């Protein structure tokens, strides 16, 4: 790993872990020796990061030069903590990890008083009944929507019938107990809602539908609003 990339990863690691974090823990997370870790800490300090602590004591990031200063009201802090906590519970591993890192980055930009409010937030998320784990192909669908690329898959409908589909993924919706992909179905030549759990053998194709995702998604949402009681069969 290039040293600039390692230094950015080290900043992310200090943000994420409970502070003060020991050099031994940081070295383990970074997969480097403690000697290398000490040198990297000094490099970050030279670059403007205010990192309190020393070897044998632990380190605390008190000011982060990589992030702009931000100010949130107390209720905004609560909303951020609550929302990102929900993503950590509901998302696939990649999305859950992103939520954890995002919260750490946001918290690192806050003044000390507001940081304490974020760390000791009043609102929390707990699910007595957990959703089924997010399927691994959720990441493929997300990538396809970002890149506006068609996806091939096998789909099992409500009657148990399997069909081969090519879809244009437009967005993913989190419902109470399931997740659905809003998409244009090339087989049906219409908008459809696909249960992620009913998808198999999901794979990216080379077909691009750029730049149609945003207008198609807008049209799909408008149609759903106009037909709130109509659920088309897929």
LINJO-V891409 format. One record per helix or strand of 3 or more residues. SS is the DSSP state (a for helix, b for strand). FROM is the first residue (numbers start at 1). TO is the last residue. If there is no record, write none. Layout:
BEGIN
SS_FROM_TO ; SS_FROM_TO
END
This chain:
BEGIN
a_3_16 ; a_23_30 ; a_34_46 ; b_50_54 ; b_58_63 ; a_74_90 ; a_93_108 ; a_112_119 ; a_138_147 ; b_149_156 ; b_162_174 ; b_179_185 ; b_190_195 ; a_196_198 ; b_199_208 ; a_213_226
END
